[in-house]
Structures are given as C-alpha cells and as structure tokens.
Amino acid sequence: MESFSILKRRKPNLLPGFGLSLGFTMLYISLLVLLPLSMIFFHTISMGWKDFWETISEPRVVASYKLSFGASFAAALINAVFGVLIAWVLVRYHFLGKRIADGLVDLPFALPTAVAGISLTTLYTPNGWIGQFLGFKIAYTPIGIIIALTFIGLPFVVRMVQPVLQNIDEEIEEASASLGASRLQTFIKVIFPQILPAIITGFSLAFARALGEYGSVVFIAGNIPMRTEITPLLIMTKLEQYDYAGATAIAMVMLVISFILLLLINLFQWWMNRKFVHS
C-alpha cells in the first residue's frame, strides 16, 4: 500500500524517456551551437581590450555595421509588407499556376546564394536587362544590397503568415461585413491582429537571415569601402589575412547586437500574444 501511494503521487512524464531525450538535446545544441559560439569569445579575449576596441571601432568597420543592420532591417520590413500580400493571394485566391507560384516562394531556400547574387547583378547592372531601363544605379549601391537581402528573406514571412491565414474562418470576415465593416476595417480589426505574431516572427527570421548573408550580396554590392562593404565581407577579409582575433572581434559585435535585437523582437511578440489572449 505504501509503495502504491508513492507511485500514485508521482506525476507521470509527458514524454517517455524525458531525461535521456533532454540529455541528447543539450549535447546536440552544445556541440553545434554553444561550443562554436564560445570559440568566438575565446579568440576575442586573447586580443586585449585596447586592440579589441581599435578593431571594432575603425571607421570602415563601423560603416559596415550601419550598412549591414540598416539594409537587413529595410529588407525584412519590405518582406513583412509584401510577404503578407503574397500569402494572402496564395490563400484567398484560386488561379492558374497557383501551385507553381507557391513553389517559387521557396526558391531562395534551394538556390545557391552565389547564383542568386550573380543573377541579380546581371539584371541590375547599368547594362543589365532591367538596369538599362532605369534612370538610376542599383548594382554596386546599398539599393542593390537591399534587393539581394529581400530576395533571400522572402520565404520566411510568407511561410509564417500563410498557415495562420488558412486557419482563419472566412465566416468571421462575413460576419464583420454583415455588421457594416468595410474590407479595410475587417482586415485591420479582425484579420491583422491574428496574423501580427506570425508577421513579427517572419520579420525576425528574415532580419536574422539577412544579417549573416554573404554570397548573394558580395557580387551586387561592389564591395566599396565605407559605401557598399558589408560586415560579413570584412570578417572574410580578416580571415584571409589570418587575423583570426580581428575576425572574431567583429563577429562577436555582430553576435551580441543581433542577440539583443532578436531578444527585443521576441519580447515584443510575447507581449502581443499576451495582449491578444487577454483581449
């Protein structure tokens, strides 16, 4: 009876073998994520504070920070707007070639980034198929960088918003219309609050993806110091010069700033989810 009561008081695990599964999970994350990231801090510490500050505060490096974060934010913002539009069309409308269009959304995932960079550069150079008809320069400017980052980040917002839209019952929209609300009012007050968490998630994923992008940007950027030189290119340059400490110092700044920004975005998303649940 006593042993039976002890077993009865125990709370059963939700997952069988939870302890073993947790151990493998932590080992897997440590080997693939925590250990490589710790090497960045290890190499940076060997520099000393003075050399570290001189490396990360060079005008050329600071200019690359501004370009990388600014272009990544602009590209993620563009994807947040047009990604919702594309997801809406794919969910709400039926047209010829819909499955092809839906498959093309994932093309940036499968396409090698170097191929994407060469293709975009060929299109937007002054003599390119599109660039020759424009009255301003796109390739080898920050605008070209934003286009490349927008291209590689497009699937994140679409794939985050699309399933949420599919789960929204169209009867809710019909009820809103029957109460006299216009289409714009229905979207803003009924649909948008439900897809906002997914938009924020897609935005943060596209932003994080753009920050570390190299292959598709290095060709169209032109790599002009102080103008179109991104931070990943500077890291690669220092690695080619065997300046591992300098490369890890710049990488650590990118890592810390990215972590803080993503943390703030996740906190904002958590606050929005909590607000939506209690409303």
N, C-alpha and C positions, 0 to 999 in steps of 0.2 A: 504493500500500500504506500509506503513511504517513497519508494523508487518511482512508483506510478505518479505520485503527486509531483515529484521533481520534474519528471518528463512532461507532465501536463503544464507546469508553469513555464517551461521553456518556449520561447517564441520561435516558431519554425522559420528557417531562412527562405526568402523569396526565391532565391536561385540555388539549385543544388551545387555543392562544392564551391560556395562563395569564397571561402578563404583561399583556396587554391587558384580560383579564377582571378581574384584580386591580386595575388602574388605575381601571376604571369602578366597581368595588365601593367602593374607598376614596373616590372622588369622590362617589359616591351617599351613602355614610354621612356624609361630611364636610358635605355640603350640607344633609342632612335631620336629622342628629343633632348632630355636633360643633359646627358653626357656631352653631345656635340656643342650645345649652347654653353656649357660650363667651360669648354676649351676657349671660347671667345674671351671670357673674363680672365682665364688663366694667362693667355698670351698678352692681354692688355695690361694686367697688373705688373708684368715684367718691365714695362716701359718706364714707370715712374710718372708722378703727377705732372711734372713740367713738360716732358716730352708728349705725354698724352694730351694735355691741353693745347700745345702748339700744333699737334696733328689735327685735332678735331676742329680747331678754330681758325684754320687757314682760310683766307677769303675764297679760294677755289672750292674748298670742301663745303663751306657754309652756303655758297651759291648752289652747289649740287643738292644740299639738303632742301633748300627752298624750292628748287625745280622739281625734285622727286616727290615731295609731300604735296606741293601745290598741284602738279599735274595729276597725281594719283587721286587727290580729292576731287578735282574737276571731272576726271574720267568716271569716277564712281558716282558722282552726282548726275552726270549725263545718263549713265546706265540706270540709275534709280528712276529717272523720268521715263525714258524710252523703253526700259525693261518692263515696266508696268503696262505700257501701251501694247507691247508685243505680246505679253502674257494675256492681256485682255482679248486681243484679236484671236489668239490661238484657242482660248477657252470659249468665248462667246459666239464666234462666227464659224460657219462652215463654208469652205470654198475649195475650188480645185487646186490641188497641190498643197493642201494643208499639212499633210504628213511630211512632205519634203521640207517645207518651211520650218516645221517643228524640229526636224533633224538637223537643219542648218544652224540652229541655235547652238548646238553642242559642238559645232565645227572648231571653234577656237580651243576647245579642250583637246581635240585629236590632232590638230595641225601643229607641226613643229614651230616653235616661236621664231626661229631664224627664217623659215619660209614665209611666215606672216610678215616679218619685217621687210624682207626683200620685195614681197608683193606690194605692200603699202608704199614703199619707196618708189617702186616702178610707176605706181599710179599717180603719186602726188609730187614728183619732181617737176620742175618747170617745163620739161619736155614730155611729161607723162600723159597718159590717156585723160586724166582728169585735171592735172595741174596746168596743162597748156591752155585750158579754157578759163582759168581763174585769174583774177586781176591782182592776186597777192600770193606770196610764197607760203607753202605749207611744209614741204620737206625741209629738214635742217633748221626747223624752228620749234619753239615749245608747242605750237599748234599740232605739228606732226606727232610729237610725243603723246599729246593728249589723245589723238586719234588712235594711235597704236595701243595705248592703255585701255581705251574704251573698247576696242576690238577684243582684247583678251579677257576683259571683265564682264562682257555682255551676258554670258550664260548664268552667272550667279544670281542676278536679280530675277531673271525670267523663271529659273527653276525654283526659286524660293516662293515667288508670288503665284505661280501657276497652280499648284495643288490647293492653295488656300482659296483661290477663286473658284476652283472646281467644287469645293465643299460648301460654297455659299449657295443657299437655296434661292432660285430665281423667284420663288413666291414672296420672298422678303422685298425684292425690288417691286414686284407687282403691288404688294400691299402699300408700299411707300408711294407709288404712283397713284393708287386709288385714293390716298389721303390728300392728294393735291400737290405733292412734291414734284419738282421738275427733275429731269435726268441728272443735271449737275448737282442739285441738292441731295438726290438719292445717293450719288457717288460719294459726295463729301461727308454726309452724315451717317450713311448706312454702310457703304462698302469700304471706304477708305480706312475707318478705324479698325476694321477687321484684318486688312492686309498690311497695315502700317508696321507691325512687328516683323513680318516677312520682308518688307522693303528695307528695314533697318538692318536685318541680318544679311540680305543680299548686298546692301551698300558696304557693310563692314568687310564682307568676304572679297568683294571687288576691290575695295581700297587696299586691303592687305595683299592681295594678289598683285596689284599694280606696283606696290612699293618695291617688291623684290624682282620685278620683271627686268630682263636684260636682253634676251635675244631679239624680240620684236622691236625694241626701242633703239638699239645701238646702230642700226642701219639708217633709220629715218631721222635720227637725232642730228647726225653730223658730228657730234662729239666736240663741239666748240667750247673750250674752257670759258667758264663764267657765264655762258649763254645756254648751251644745249648739252651740257655734260651731266649725266645722272650719277647718283651716288654709287649704284652697283658697278658702273664702269670704273670709277675711281678705286673701288675695292679690288677689282680685277687688275687694274694697272699696278697697284702696290704689290699684289701677289706675284705678278710677272717680274717685278723688281726684287723679289724675295724679301720684301718688307712686311713680314707676317704680323709683326706687332702693330704697325700702322694700319694694315688692312683690318685687323680685328678691333682696333680702337674705333674706326669709322663704323664698322659693323655693329659694335656694341651700342653706339649712339642711336643708330637706326633701330636696333632691337628694343632699347629702353623706350624711345619715343613711340614706336609702334605699339608696344605693350600698353603704355599709358593711354594712348588714343583708343585702342580696342577695348580696354577696360572701361573707359568712359562711355563708349558706344554701347557696351553690354549693360552697364548700369542704367543707361537711359532706356534701353529696350526692356529691362526688368521693371523699371518704373512705369513704362507704358503698358506692359502686360498686367501689372498690378492695378493700375488705374482702370484698364478696360474690364477686368474681372469684377471690381467693386462698383463699377458704374451700372 
